[in-house]
């Protein structure tokens, strides 16, 4: 039997944003995302909150409402330089601080300076981080194979308008394409490119076939999709996760609900 996995609500493409450091310019970027019904993930150094040029601890819970807050290291240190004890503290304290402010789980991260190695990844696993973004661009729209070494499509300065046109026209044989853009909101001030990102947001928004998602929502959906259990003859599907999964079959689209087993 032939199955095609789909994104939530039967959508065929996904878009997510990832922005680092928690600078004051996040306020303008969040407002822009909200205007166009887009979703982003914002990676915060909790040790910089309330400092000049950064957002405040008082506003963090309301400013990013509807988006995701994730870790970036409590003090934005080079993780690969740190002895074991300091490495654990840099990551543990950031997650703890952010969860205290949000009264919610913080399970994502991006690597400060793009620096990481196997030792850093192992610490992330130990403290419960579920994904972490690198700065190594794929320049394509593939689903990541390793969420703790998650490579984005590109930086927002890397001709994203052209990439959007490629994304719109992606052939049907490429399944579950993901357009993942990262950067720093202060770059729009520094380079005077706010008009560029607003033009992109307008272009990419309001497409019925695109799932606009945060990093953690995307990761959780794909992990749940990969956890589906199929009978050997593929006539039965069981979903042991807490997330409904959409699947296209010959007769249409089926949704396998959490804890449900269906027969095709």
DOSEFI-942472 format. One record per residue (C-alpha): residue in three letters; residue number from 0; x, z, y; chain. Coordinates in nm, 4 decimals, decimal comma. Each point is the difference from the previous one (the first is absolute). Example, Ala and Ser with C-alpha at 12.3 -4.5 7.8 and 13.67 -1.06 7.14 Angstrom:
# DOSEFI-942472
> ALA:0:1,2300:0,7800:-0,4500:A .
> SER:1:0,1370:-0,0660:0,3440:A .
//
This chain:
# DOSEFI-942472
> UNK:0:0,0000:0,0000:0,0000:A .
> UNK:1:0,1228:-0,0841:0,3483:A .
> UNK:2:0,0168:0,2771:0,2623:A .
> UNK:3:0,1080:-0,0131:0,3643:A .
> UNK:4:0,0530:0,3320:0,1733:A .
> UNK:5:-0,1348:0,0286:0,3517:A .
> UNK:6:0,0300:0,2364:0,2937:A .
> UNK:7:-0,2875:0,2330:0,0993:A .
> UNK:8:-0,3351:-0,1702:0,0705:A .
> UNK:9:0,1280:-0,3105:-0,1790:A .
> UNK:10:0,2475:-0,0922:0,2731:A .
> UNK:11:0,2922:-0,2237:-0,0947:A .
> UNK:12:0,2657:0,0918:0,2591:A .
> UNK:13:0,1332:0,3221:0,1546:A .
> UNK:14:0,1667:0,0910:0,3301:A .
> UNK:15:0,1802:0,3213:0,0913:A .
> UNK:16:0,2204:0,1188:0,2867:A .
> UNK:17:0,2778:0,2590:0,0032:A .
> UNK:18:0,1434:0,1534:0,3202:A .
> UNK:19:0,2794:0,2549:0,0275:A .
> UNK:20:0,1102:0,2968:0,2137:A .
> UNK:21:-0,3197:0,1244:0,1689:A .
> UNK:22:0,0920:-0,1076:0,3528:A .
> UNK:23:-0,2468:0,0086:0,2922:A .
> UNK:24:-0,0618:-0,3733:-0,0332:A .
> UNK:25:-0,1886:0,0738:-0,3209:A .
> UNK:26:-0,2950:0,0934:0,2233:A .
> UNK:27:-0,0308:-0,3543:0,1306:A .
> UNK:28:0,0576:-0,1533:-0,3435:A .
> UNK:29:-0,2637:0,2185:-0,1665:A .
> UNK:30:-0,2468:-0,0959:0,2733:A .
> UNK:31:0,0764:-0,3662:-0,0683:A .
> UNK:32:-0,0475:0,0409:-0,3756:A .
> UNK:33:-0,3288:0,1802:0,0581:A .
> UNK:34:-0,1209:-0,2749:0,2326:A .
> UNK:35:0,0507:-0,2619:-0,2732:A .
> UNK:36:-0,1039:0,2206:-0,2961:A .
> UNK:37:0,3493:-0,0063:-0,1517:A .
> UNK:38:0,1704:0,2820:-0,1876:A .
> UNK:39:0,3552:0,1268:0,0280:A .
> UNK:40:0,2333:0,2597:-0,1453:A .
> UNK:41:0,2069:0,2031:0,2447:A .
> UNK:42:0,3177:0,1651:-0,1242:A .
> UNK:43:0,0748:0,3154:0,1965:A .
> UNK:44:0,3119:0,2132:0,0470:A .
> UNK:45:-0,1729:0,3371:0,0324:A .
> UNK:46:0,3090:0,1542:0,1587:A .
> UNK:47:-0,0414:-0,2329:0,3001:A .
> UNK:48:-0,3619:0,0853:0,0715:A .
> UNK:49:-0,0542:0,1360:0,3543:A .
> UNK:50:0,3359:-0,1345:0,1206:A .
> UNK:51:0,0204:-0,2330:0,3003:A .
> UNK:52:-0,1014:-0,3514:-0,1011:A .
> UNK:53:-0,1729:0,1064:-0,3218:A .
> UNK:54:-0,3582:0,0826:-0,0844:A .
> UNK:55:-0,1115:0,3621:-0,0034:A .
> UNK:56:-0,0916:0,2212:-0,2898:A .
> UNK:57:-0,3380:0,0722:0,1646:A .
> UNK:58:-0,1095:-0,3639:0,0010:A .
> UNK:59:0,1327:-0,1104:-0,3379:A .
> UNK:60:-0,3182:0,0753:-0,1930:A .
> UNK:61:-0,2329:-0,1873:0,2367:A .
> UNK:62:0,2256:-0,2818:0,1232:A .
> UNK:63:0,0525:-0,1511:-0,3446:A .
> UNK:64:-0,3543:0,0567:-0,1258:A .
> UNK:65:-0,0895:-0,2823:-0,2364:A .
> UNK:66:0,3653:-0,0825:-0,0588:A .
> UNK:67:0,2682:0,1644:-0,2160:A .
> UNK:68:0,2745:0,2416:0,0952:A .
> UNK:69:0,3078:-0,0011:-0,2206:A .
> UNK:70:0,3463:0,1559:-0,0069:A .
> UNK:71:0,3180:-0,1373:0,1567:A .
> UNK:72:0,2312:0,3021:-0,0377:A .
> UNK:73:-0,0334:0,3141:0,2091:A .
> UNK:74:0,2910:-0,0955:0,2291:A .
> UNK:75:0,0494:-0,3736:-0,0760:A .
> UNK:76:0,3327:0,0525:-0,1762:A .
> UNK:77:0,1973:-0,2439:-0,2135:A .
> UNK:78:-0,1259:0,1125:-0,3400:A .
> UNK:79:0,2884:-0,1462:-0,1982:A .
> UNK:80:0,2482:0,2103:0,2026:A .
> UNK:81:-0,1579:0,3367:-0,0785:A .
> UNK:82:0,1107:0,2543:-0,2594:A .
> UNK:83:-0,2695:0,0905:-0,2509:A .
> UNK:84:-0,1311:0,3093:0,1789:A .
> UNK:85:-0,0256:-0,1734:0,3389:A .
> UNK:86:-0,1592:-0,3084:-0,1555:A .
> UNK:87:-0,2728:0,2067:-0,1638:A .
> UNK:88:-0,0605:0,1902:0,3240:A .
> UNK:89:-0,0217:-0,3200:0,2096:A .
> UNK:90:-0,2791:-0,1340:-0,2193:A .
> UNK:91:-0,1743:0,3190:-0,1132:A .
> UNK:92:-0,0326:0,1421:0,3517:A .
> UNK:93:-0,1363:-0,3248:0,1396:A .
> UNK:94:-0,2755:-0,0193:-0,2592:A .
> UNK:95:-0,0806:0,3703:0,0374:A .
> UNK:96:-0,0166:-0,0172:0,3812:A .
> UNK:97:-0,2234:-0,3073:0,0032:A .
> UNK:98:-0,2352:0,1351:-0,2643:A .
> UNK:99:-0,0340:0,3245:0,1958:A .
> UNK:100:-0,0941:-0,1897:0,3173:A .
> UNK:101:-0,2414:-0,2338:-0,1776:A .
> UNK:102:-0,1419:0,2417:-0,2566:A .
> UNK:103:0,0231:-0,2906:-0,2434:A .
> UNK:104:0,2372:-0,1576:-0,2504:A .
> UNK:105:0,2953:-0,2043:0,1278:A .
> UNK:106:0,1292:-0,2102:-0,2877:A .
> UNK:107:0,1776:-0,2960:0,1598:A .
> UNK:108:0,3282:-0,0611:0,1763:A .
> UNK:109:0,2371:-0,2552:0,1500:A .
> UNK:110:0,3785:0,0278:-0,0131:A .
> UNK:111:0,1658:0,0899:0,3312:A .
> UNK:112:0,2498:-0,2730:0,0935:A .
> UNK:113:-0,1104:-0,1752:-0,3212:A .
> UNK:114:0,2522:0,2134:-0,1893:A .
> UNK:115:-0,0708:0,1081:-0,3581:A .
> UNK:116:0,1518:0,0105:-0,3467:A .
> UNK:117:-0,0984:0,1197:-0,3478:A .
> UNK:118:0,0766:0,3612:0,0922:A .
> UNK:119:-0,2389:-0,0134:0,2955:A .
> UNK:120:-0,2706:-0,1657:-0,2094:A .
> UNK:121:0,0288:0,2723:-0,2626:A .
> UNK:122:-0,0516:0,2692:0,2652:A .
> UNK:123:-0,3126:-0,1815:0,1218:A .
> UNK:124:-0,1389:0,0061:-0,3529:A .
> UNK:125:0,0736:0,3707:-0,0255:A .
> UNK:126:-0,1866:0,0925:0,3194:A .
> UNK:127:-0,3007:-0,2192:-0,0776:A .
> UNK:128:0,0495:-0,2983:0,2306:A .
> UNK:129:-0,1856:-0,2983:-0,1477:A .
> UNK:130:0,1559:-0,2893:0,1921:A .
> UNK:131:0,2715:-0,0715:0,2548:A .
> UNK:132:0,0565:-0,3134:0,2069:A .
> UNK:133:0,3381:-0,1652:0,0413:A .
> UNK:134:0,1022:-0,2458:0,2747:A .
> UNK:135:0,0976:-0,2767:-0,2427:A .
> UNK:136:-0,2382:-0,2882:0,0677:A .
> UNK:137:-0,1389:-0,2085:-0,2846:A .
> UNK:138:-0,1290:-0,2702:0,2357:A .
> UNK:139:-0,2813:-0,0522:-0,2472:A .
> UNK:140:-0,3295:0,1615:-0,0942:A .
> UNK:141:0,0721:0,1486:-0,3420:A .
> UNK:142:-0,1376:0,3230:-0,1434:A .
> UNK:143:0,2846:0,2543:-0,0203:A .
> UNK:144:0,1391:0,0847:-0,3426:A .
> UNK:145:0,1504:0,3327:0,1130:A .
> UNK:146:-0,1888:0,1962:0,2659:A .
> UNK:147:0,2923:0,2380:0,0604:A .
> UNK:148:0,2068:-0,3032:0,0995:A .
> UNK:149:-0,2818:-0,1839:0,1764:A .
> UNK:150:0,1259:-0,3098:0,1791:A .
> UNK:151:-0,2213:-0,1274:0,2863:A .
> UNK:152:-0,0751:-0,3620:0,0720:A .
> UNK:153:0,1813:0,0109:0,3344:A .
> UNK:154:0,0621:0,1736:0,3321:A .
> UNK:155:-0,2506:-0,0783:0,2756:A .
> UNK:156:0,2657:-0,2023:0,1873:A .
> UNK:157:0,0423:-0,2383:-0,2928:A .
> UNK:158:-0,2414:-0,2773:0,1038:A .
> UNK:159:-0,3124:0,1742:-0,1254:A .
> UNK:160:-0,2340:-0,2594:0,1524:A .
> UNK:161:0,1521:-0,2675:-0,2216:A .
> UNK:162:-0,0131:0,2319:-0,2983:A .
> UNK:163:-0,3670:0,0691:0,0723:A .
> UNK:164:-0,0748:-0,3714:-0,0273:A .
> UNK:165:0,1840:-0,0062:-0,3338:A .
> UNK:166:-0,1994:0,3046:-0,1076:A .
> UNK:167:-0,3310:-0,1652:0,0857:A .
> UNK:168:0,0915:-0,3124:-0,1981:A .
> UNK:169:0,1579:0,1704:-0,3006:A .
> UNK:170:-0,0886:-0,1907:-0,3195:A .
> UNK:171:-0,2516:0,1436:-0,2448:A .
> UNK:172:0,2535:0,0315:-0,2818:A .
> UNK:173:0,1800:0,2755:0,1959:A .
> UNK:174:-0,1996:0,3105:-0,0856:A .
> UNK:175:-0,0483:0,3099:0,2153:A .
> UNK:176:0,2243:-0,1049:0,2926:A .
> UNK:177:0,1032:0,2831:0,2316:A .
> UNK:178:0,1172:-0,0491:0,3596:A .
> UNK:179:0,2034:0,3113:0,0922:A .
> UNK:180:0,1378:0,0298:0,3559:A .
> UNK:181:0,2258:0,2787:0,1257:A .
> UNK:182:0,1701:0,0981:0,3239:A .
> UNK:183:0,0130:0,2559:0,2824:A .
> UNK:184:-0,2664:0,0136:0,2713:A .
> UNK:185:0,2612:0,0636:0,2712:A .
> UNK:186:0,1402:-0,3475:-0,0677:A .
> UNK:187:-0,3077:-0,1508:0,1665:A .
> UNK:188:0,0859:0,1878:0,3205:A .
> UNK:189:0,3703:-0,0747:-0,0217:A .
> UNK:190:-0,0452:-0,3710:-0,0689:A .
> UNK:191:-0,3204:-0,0446:0,2025:A .
> UNK:192:-0,1851:-0,1471:-0,2976:A .
> UNK:193:-0,3321:0,1854:0,0111:A .
> UNK:194:-0,1802:-0,3300:0,0600:A .
> UNK:195:0,1582:-0,1397:-0,3162:A .
> UNK:196:-0,1191:0,2798:-0,2266:A .
> UNK:197:-0,3462:-0,0069:0,1571:A .
> UNK:198:-0,0201:-0,3735:-0,0629:A .
> UNK:199:0,0975:0,0580:-0,3597:A .
> UNK:200:-0,2580:0,2762:-0,0435:A .
> UNK:201:-0,2709:-0,2258:0,1368:A .
> UNK:202:0,1076:-0,2838:-0,2304:A .
> UNK:203:0,0215:0,2098:-0,3169:A .
> UNK:204:-0,3158:0,2097:0,0486:A .
> UNK:205:-0,3566:-0,0582:-0,1205:A .
> UNK:206:0,0792:-0,2094:-0,3069:A .
> UNK:207:-0,2469:0,0658:-0,2795:A .
> UNK:208:0,2571:-0,0605:-0,2737:A .
> UNK:209:0,2606:0,2489:0,1342:A .
> UNK:210:0,0137:0,3676:-0,0898:A .
> UNK:211:0,1357:0,1939:0,3007:A .
> UNK:212:0,1653:0,3067:-0,1463:A .
> UNK:213:0,2508:0,2791:0,0461:A .
> UNK:214:0,3128:0,0215:-0,2127:A .
> UNK:215:-0,1272:0,2874:-0,2147:A .
> UNK:216:-0,3410:-0,1619:-0,0566:A .
> UNK:217:0,1744:-0,3155:-0,1154:A .
> UNK:218:0,2391:0,1852:-0,2281:A .
> UNK:219:-0,2767:0,2077:-0,1561:A .
> UNK:220:-0,2164:-0,3047:-0,0699:A .
> UNK:221:0,2781:-0,1959:-0,1693:A .
> UNK:222:0,1066:0,3013:-0,2079:A .
> UNK:223:-0,3631:0,0513:-0,1076:A .
> UNK:224:-0,0301:-0,3700:-0,0829:A .
> UNK:225:0,3110:0,0176:-0,2151:A .
> UNK:226:-0,1367:0,3062:-0,1804:A .
> UNK:227:-0,3078:-0,1816:-0,1356:A .
> UNK:228:-0,0277:0,0087:-0,3776:A .
> UNK:229:-0,0984:-0,3188:-0,1841:A .
> UNK:230:-0,1022:-0,0325:-0,3620:A .
> UNK:231:0,2187:-0,2338:-0,2017:A .
> UNK:232:-0,2673:-0,2721:0,0023:A .
> UNK:233:-0,0493:0,0622:0,3756:A .
> UNK:234:-0,3727:0,0559:-0,0435:A .
> UNK:235:0,0068:0,3593:0,1273:A .
> UNK:236:0,1536:0,1415:0,3172:A .
> UNK:237:0,0402:0,3687:0,0793:A .
> UNK:238:0,0924:0,1413:0,3407:A .
> UNK:239:0,1665:0,3427:-0,0300:A .
> UNK:240:0,0695:0,0185:0,3757:A .
> UNK:241:-0,2103:0,1337:0,2870:A .
> UNK:242:-0,0129:-0,3423:0,1728:A .
> UNK:243:-0,2442:-0,2857:-0,0722:A .
> UNK:244:0,1739:-0,3249:-0,0942:A .
> UNK:245:-0,1343:-0,3521:0,0651:A .
> UNK:246:0,0562:-0,2719:-0,2617:A .
> UNK:247:-0,1031:-0,3653:0,0043:A .
> UNK:248:-0,1232:-0,1419:-0,3286:A .
> UNK:249:-0,1683:-0,3279:-0,0944:A .
> UNK:250:-0,3472:0,1290:0,0840:A .
> UNK:251:0,0946:0,1532:0,3348:A .
> UNK:252:0,1513:0,3264:0,1237:A .
> UNK:253:-0,0272:0,3325:-0,1803:A .
> UNK:254:0,0903:0,3440:0,1303:A .
> UNK:255:0,1444:0,2513:-0,2436:A .
> UNK:256:-0,0948:0,3347:0,1444:A .
> UNK:257:0,2109:0,3168:-0,0308:A .
> UNK:258:-0,0196:0,1420:-0,3525:A .
> UNK:259:-0,2101:-0,2931:-0,1177:A .
> UNK:260:0,0403:-0,2208:-0,3067:A .
> UNK:261:-0,1691:-0,3382:0,0114:A .
> UNK:262:-0,0462:-0,2744:-0,2553:A .
> UNK:263:0,0336:-0,3643:0,1040:A .
//
